[in-house]
Amino acid sequence: MKRIFLVEDDKAIAKNLMLLLRSEGYTVTHAPTQSEAIDLVSVNRFDLALVDISLPDGNGFTVCTEIKETQDIPVIFLTASGDEASVVTGLNMGADDYITKPFRPRELIARIKTALRKSGRSGPAFEICGLNVDTASGVVKKDGSEIFLSALEYRLLLVFINNPKSIITRGRLLDELWDAAGEFVNDNTLTVYIKRLREKIENDPANPQIILTVRGTGYRLGDGYVSK
């Protein structure tokens, strides 16, 4: 699981970004200030950093410099609209990319995946019962042929892939889907999504081997998975 370091002082933006990134299968560590960011960089290892340029006790340039001196990871700056001078400064300091607020969630995820791939830190492939999931590209294949999942179906599948040895309760799945969708997902809706996902990924949806039902509790991933 890839580790994202988020440096953002706006609480609402940070909350939404953490929900988005976690729904995509990333682990997220958040720092709201320059000083906290520098402290965390000194004791943690990350795979990529998202850094806001404007911070209450300094700026993202200082954080970027610290990251680049201690960890060889991509840095993507979050910048205010039209702040061309800051963008140029950031890129000259070694930032790998930038994205302007407000940004589209899917664009941000695409830029993150591109930066990870270029740095050689792209996510692993995961295989179970002929189903192959490349978490770097978001491509899902069944017996070599690509299958297309909706955003919520893919996020539901990621929950199982990221917790291969755990029994996942329906309550937890509801929380995950609600966060990812930004709207209420009820118990009946979850049942529908599980059914639709099984129809796309299982050889025999009536006798699933990938997403197993644990009666009275929830679901778990089937045996025989391989994380590459």
ZAKE-79888 format. One record per residue (C-alpha): residue in one letter; residue number from 1; x, y, z. Coordinates in Angstrom, 1 decimal, padded with zeros to 4 digits, m for minus. Example, Ala and Ser with C-alpha at 12.3 -4.5 7.8 and 13.67 -1.06 7.14 Angstrom:
+--------+-----+--------+--------+--------+
| residu | num |     px |     py |     pz |
+--------+-----+--------+--------+--------+
|      A |   1 |  012.3 | m004.5 |  007.8 |
|      S |   2 |  013.7 | m001.1 |  007.1 |
+--------+-----+--------+--------+--------+
***
This chain:
+--------+-----+--------+--------+--------+
| residu | num |     px |     py |     pz |
+--------+-----+--------+--------+--------+
|      M |   1 |  000.0 |  000.0 |  000.0 |
|      K |   2 |  001.5 |  003.3 | m001.1 |
|      R |   3 |  002.0 |  006.0 |  001.5 |
|      I |   4 |  001.0 |  009.6 |  000.7 |
|      F |   5 |  002.2 |  012.6 |  002.7 |
|      L |   6 | m000.4 |  015.4 |  002.6 |
|      V |   7 |  000.6 |  018.9 |  003.7 |
|      E |   8 | m002.5 |  021.0 |  003.7 |
|      D |   9 | m003.7 |  023.6 |  006.3 |
|      D |  10 | m007.3 |  023.9 |  005.1 |
|      K |  11 | m009.3 |  021.4 |  007.2 |
|      A |  12 | m012.1 |  020.8 |  004.7 |
|      I |  13 | m009.7 |  020.3 |  001.8 |
|      A |  14 | m007.5 |  018.0 |  003.8 |
|      K |  15 | m010.5 |  015.9 |  005.0 |
|      N |  16 | m011.9 |  015.4 |  001.5 |
|      L |  17 | m008.4 |  014.6 |  000.1 |
|      M |  18 | m007.8 |  012.0 |  002.8 |
|      L |  19 | m011.2 |  010.3 |  002.0 |
|      L |  20 | m010.4 |  010.4 | m001.7 |
|      L |  21 | m006.9 |  009.0 | m001.3 |
|      R |  22 | m007.9 |  006.3 |  001.1 |
|      S |  23 | m010.8 |  005.2 | m001.1 |
|      E |  24 | m008.1 |  004.7 | m003.8 |
|      G |  25 | m006.1 |  002.4 | m001.5 |
|      Y |  26 | m003.5 |  004.8 | m000.3 |
|      T |  27 | m002.3 |  005.3 |  003.3 |
|      V |  28 | m002.3 |  009.0 |  004.1 |
|      T |  29 | m000.4 |  010.9 |  006.7 |
|      H |  30 | m001.5 |  014.6 |  007.2 |
|      A |  31 |  000.4 |  017.6 |  008.4 |
|      P |  32 | m001.4 |  021.1 |  008.6 |
|      T |  33 |  001.7 |  023.2 |  009.1 |
|      Q |  34 |  005.3 |  023.5 |  007.9 |
|      S |  35 |  006.8 |  022.7 |  011.3 |
|      E |  36 |  004.7 |  019.5 |  011.7 |
|      A |  37 |  005.5 |  018.5 |  008.1 |
|      I |  38 |  009.2 |  018.7 |  008.7 |
|      D |  39 |  009.0 |  016.8 |  011.9 |
|      L |  40 |  007.0 |  014.0 |  010.2 |
|      V |  41 |  009.4 |  013.8 |  007.3 |
|      S |  42 |  012.3 |  013.2 |  009.6 |
|      V |  43 |  010.7 |  010.1 |  011.2 |
|      N |  44 |  008.6 |  008.6 |  008.4 |
|      R |  45 |  009.1 |  007.2 |  004.9 |
|      F |  46 |  006.6 |  008.1 |  002.1 |
|      D |  47 |  006.1 |  007.2 | m001.5 |
|      L |  48 |  004.8 |  010.6 | m002.6 |
|      A |  49 |  004.0 |  014.1 | m001.1 |
|      L |  50 |  001.1 |  016.5 | m001.9 |
|      V |  51 |  002.2 |  019.9 | m000.6 |
|      D |  52 |  000.2 |  023.0 | m000.3 |
|      I |  53 |  002.3 |  026.1 | m001.1 |
|      S |  54 |  000.6 |  028.4 |  001.4 |
|      L |  55 |  001.0 |  027.3 |  005.0 |
|      P |  56 |  000.2 |  029.2 |  008.2 |
|      D |  57 |  003.7 |  029.1 |  009.6 |
|      G |  58 |  005.7 |  029.1 |  006.4 |
|      N |  59 |  005.4 |  027.6 |  002.9 |
|      G |  60 |  005.5 |  024.5 |  000.9 |
|      F |  61 |  008.8 |  025.3 | m000.7 |
|      T |  62 |  010.6 |  024.7 |  002.6 |
|      V |  63 |  008.8 |  021.4 |  003.0 |
|      C |  64 |  009.7 |  020.4 | m000.5 |
|      T |  65 |  013.3 |  021.2 |  000.1 |
|      E |  66 |  013.3 |  019.1 |  003.3 |
|      I |  67 |  011.6 |  016.2 |  001.5 |
|      K |  68 |  014.0 |  016.2 | m001.4 |
|      E |  69 |  017.0 |  016.3 |  000.9 |
|      T |  70 |  015.9 |  013.3 |  003.0 |
|      Q |  71 |  013.7 |  011.2 |  000.7 |
|      D |  72 |  013.8 |  010.5 | m003.0 |
|      I |  73 |  010.1 |  010.8 | m003.7 |
|      P |  74 |  007.8 |  012.7 | m006.0 |
|      V |  75 |  006.4 |  016.0 | m004.8 |
|      I |  76 |  003.2 |  017.5 | m006.2 |
|      F |  77 |  002.4 |  021.1 | m005.3 |
|      L |  78 | m001.2 |  022.2 | m004.6 |
|      T |  79 | m001.4 |  025.8 | m005.8 |
|      A |  80 | m003.9 |  028.6 | m005.8 |
|      S |  81 | m005.5 |  029.4 | m009.2 |
|      G |  82 | m003.4 |  031.6 | m011.5 |
|      D |  83 | m000.3 |  031.7 | m009.2 |
|      E |  84 |  002.2 |  031.2 | m012.0 |
|      A |  85 |  005.2 |  032.5 | m010.1 |
|      S |  86 |  004.7 |  029.9 | m007.4 |
|      V |  87 |  004.4 |  027.1 | m009.9 |
|      V |  88 |  007.7 |  028.1 | m011.6 |
|      T |  89 |  009.4 |  028.4 | m008.2 |
|      G |  90 |  008.2 |  025.0 | m007.1 |
|      L |  91 |  009.3 |  023.3 | m010.3 |
|      N |  92 |  012.7 |  024.9 | m010.1 |
|      M |  93 |  013.1 |  023.6 | m006.6 |
|      G |  94 |  012.6 |  020.0 | m007.7 |
|      A |  95 |  008.8 |  019.5 | m007.5 |
|      D |  96 |  007.6 |  016.9 | m010.0 |
|      D |  97 |  004.2 |  018.3 | m010.8 |
|      Y |  98 |  001.6 |  020.8 | m009.6 |
|      I |  99 | m002.2 |  020.9 | m009.7 |
|      T | 100 | m004.3 |  024.1 | m009.3 |
|      K | 101 | m007.1 |  024.4 | m006.8 |
|      P | 102 | m010.0 |  023.7 | m007.2 |
|      F | 103 | m009.1 |  020.4 | m009.0 |
|      R | 104 | m011.0 |  017.5 | m010.2 |
|      P | 105 | m010.5 |  014.4 | m008.0 |
|      R | 106 | m009.9 |  012.0 | m010.9 |
|      E | 107 | m007.3 |  014.4 | m012.4 |
|      L | 108 | m005.4 |  014.4 | m009.1 |
|      I | 109 | m005.5 |  010.6 | m008.8 |
|      A | 110 | m004.2 |  010.3 | m012.4 |
|      R | 111 | m001.3 |  012.7 | m011.7 |
|      I | 112 | m000.4 |  010.8 | m008.5 |
|      K | 113 | m000.3 |  007.5 | m010.4 |
|      T | 114 |  001.8 |  009.1 | m013.2 |
|      A | 115 |  004.3 |  010.5 | m010.7 |
|      L | 116 |  004.5 |  007.2 | m008.8 |
|      R | 117 |  005.0 |  005.3 | m012.1 |
|      K | 118 |  007.8 |  007.7 | m013.3 |
|      S | 119 |  009.5 |  007.3 | m009.9 |
|      G | 120 |  009.4 |  003.5 | m010.0 |
|      R | 121 |  007.0 |  003.5 | m007.0 |
|      S | 122 |  003.8 |  002.4 | m008.8 |
|      G | 123 |  001.5 |  000.1 | m007.0 |
|      P | 124 |  001.7 | m003.7 | m007.3 |
|      A | 125 | m000.6 | m006.0 | m009.3 |
|      F | 126 | m002.9 | m008.3 | m007.3 |
|      E | 127 | m004.2 | m011.6 | m008.6 |
|      I | 128 | m006.8 | m014.0 | m007.4 |
|      C | 129 | m008.8 | m016.7 | m009.4 |
|      G | 130 | m007.8 | m015.2 | m012.7 |
|      L | 131 | m008.7 | m011.7 | m011.7 |
|      N | 132 | m005.8 | m009.2 | m012.0 |
|      V | 133 | m005.9 | m005.8 | m010.6 |
|      D | 134 | m003.2 | m003.2 | m011.4 |
|      T | 135 | m003.6 | m000.6 | m008.6 |
|      A | 136 | m001.2 |  001.8 | m010.4 |
|      S | 137 | m003.2 |  002.1 | m013.6 |
|      G | 138 | m006.6 |  001.1 | m012.2 |
|      V | 139 | m006.9 | m001.6 | m014.8 |
|      V | 140 | m008.9 | m004.8 | m013.9 |
|      K | 141 | m008.6 | m007.9 | m016.0 |
|      K | 142 | m010.4 | m011.2 | m015.9 |
|      D | 143 | m008.5 | m014.1 | m017.6 |
|      G | 144 | m006.5 | m011.6 | m019.6 |
|      S | 145 | m009.5 | m009.5 | m020.8 |
|      E | 146 | m010.1 | m006.0 | m019.3 |
|      I | 147 | m013.4 | m005.6 | m017.4 |
|      F | 148 | m014.9 | m002.2 | m016.6 |
|      L | 149 | m016.1 | m001.4 | m013.1 |
|      S | 150 | m017.9 |  001.7 | m012.0 |
|      A | 151 | m016.0 |  004.0 | m009.6 |
|      L | 152 | m017.8 |  002.5 | m006.5 |
|      E | 153 | m017.4 | m001.1 | m007.7 |
|      Y | 154 | m013.7 | m000.5 | m008.1 |
|      R | 155 | m013.4 |  001.1 | m004.7 |
|      L | 156 | m015.4 | m001.8 | m003.1 |
|      L | 157 | m012.9 | m004.2 | m004.7 |
|      L | 158 | m010.0 | m002.2 | m003.4 |
|      V | 159 | m011.3 | m002.5 |  000.2 |
|      F | 160 | m010.9 | m006.3 | m000.1 |
|      I | 161 | m007.6 | m006.2 | m001.9 |
|      N | 162 | m006.1 | m003.8 |  000.8 |
|      N | 163 | m007.4 | m006.1 |  003.6 |
|      P | 164 | m006.8 | m009.6 |  002.2 |
|      K | 165 | m006.7 | m011.4 |  005.5 |
|      S | 166 | m009.6 | m009.6 |  007.2 |
|      I | 167 | m013.3 | m010.2 |  007.6 |
|      I | 168 | m014.9 | m006.9 |  006.6 |
|      T | 169 | m018.2 | m006.0 |  008.2 |
|      R | 170 | m021.1 | m004.6 |  006.2 |
|      G | 171 | m020.9 | m001.5 |  008.5 |
|      R | 172 | m017.3 | m000.9 |  007.5 |
|      L | 173 | m018.1 | m001.3 |  003.8 |
|      L | 174 | m021.0 |  001.1 |  004.1 |
|      D | 175 | m018.6 |  003.7 |  005.7 |
|      E | 176 | m016.1 |  003.2 |  002.9 |
|      L | 177 | m018.6 |  003.5 |  000.1 |
|      W | 178 | m020.3 |  006.5 |  001.7 |
|      D | 179 | m017.0 |  008.3 |  002.1 |
|      A | 180 | m016.0 |  007.5 | m001.5 |
|      A | 181 | m019.4 |  008.4 | m003.0 |
|      G | 182 | m019.9 |  011.6 | m001.0 |
|      E | 183 | m023.5 |  010.5 | m000.6 |
|      F | 184 | m025.6 |  008.1 |  001.6 |
|      V | 185 | m025.2 |  004.4 |  000.8 |
|      N | 186 | m027.7 |  002.2 |  002.6 |
|      D | 187 | m027.6 | m001.5 |  003.3 |
|      N | 188 | m029.8 | m002.4 |  000.3 |
|      T | 189 | m027.5 | m000.5 | m002.0 |
|      L | 190 | m024.5 | m002.3 | m000.6 |
|      T | 191 | m026.1 | m005.6 | m001.4 |
|      V | 192 | m026.7 | m004.5 | m005.0 |
|      Y | 193 | m023.1 | m003.4 | m005.4 |
|      I | 194 | m021.7 | m006.7 | m004.0 |
|      K | 195 | m024.0 | m008.5 | m006.5 |
|      R | 196 | m022.9 | m006.4 | m009.4 |
|      L | 197 | m019.3 | m006.7 | m008.6 |
|      R | 198 | m019.6 | m010.5 | m008.3 |
|      E | 199 | m021.3 | m010.7 | m011.7 |
|      K | 200 | m018.3 | m009.0 | m013.2 |
|      I | 201 | m015.4 | m010.7 | m011.5 |
|      E | 202 | m016.6 | m014.2 | m010.5 |
|      N | 203 | m016.6 | m017.2 | m012.8 |
|      D | 204 | m019.8 | m018.3 | m011.1 |
|      P | 205 | m021.4 | m015.4 | m009.2 |
|      A | 206 | m023.8 | m017.9 | m007.5 |
|      N | 207 | m020.8 | m019.7 | m006.0 |
|      P | 208 | m018.2 | m016.9 | m005.5 |
|      Q | 209 | m014.6 | m017.6 | m004.9 |
|      I | 210 | m013.2 | m014.1 | m004.8 |
|      I | 211 | m015.6 | m012.2 | m002.4 |
|      L | 212 | m016.9 | m014.7 |  000.1 |
|      T | 213 | m019.8 | m014.2 |  002.5 |
|      V | 214 | m019.2 | m014.6 |  006.2 |
|      R | 215 | m022.6 | m015.2 |  007.5 |
|      G | 216 | m023.7 | m012.9 |  010.3 |
|      T | 217 | m020.6 | m010.8 |  009.9 |
|      G | 218 | m019.8 | m009.5 |  006.4 |
|      Y | 219 | m017.4 | m010.6 |  003.7 |
|      R | 220 | m013.8 | m011.6 |  003.1 |
|      L | 221 | m011.4 | m012.1 |  000.2 |
|      G | 222 | m011.1 | m015.7 | m001.0 |
|      D | 223 | m007.9 | m017.8 | m000.6 |
|      G | 224 | m005.2 | m018.1 | m003.2 |
|      Y | 225 | m004.5 | m014.4 | m003.8 |
|      V | 226 | m001.1 | m013.2 | m004.9 |
|      S | 227 |  000.3 | m009.7 | m004.4 |
|      K | 228 |  003.0 | m009.1 | m007.0 |
+--------+-----+--------+--------+--------+
***
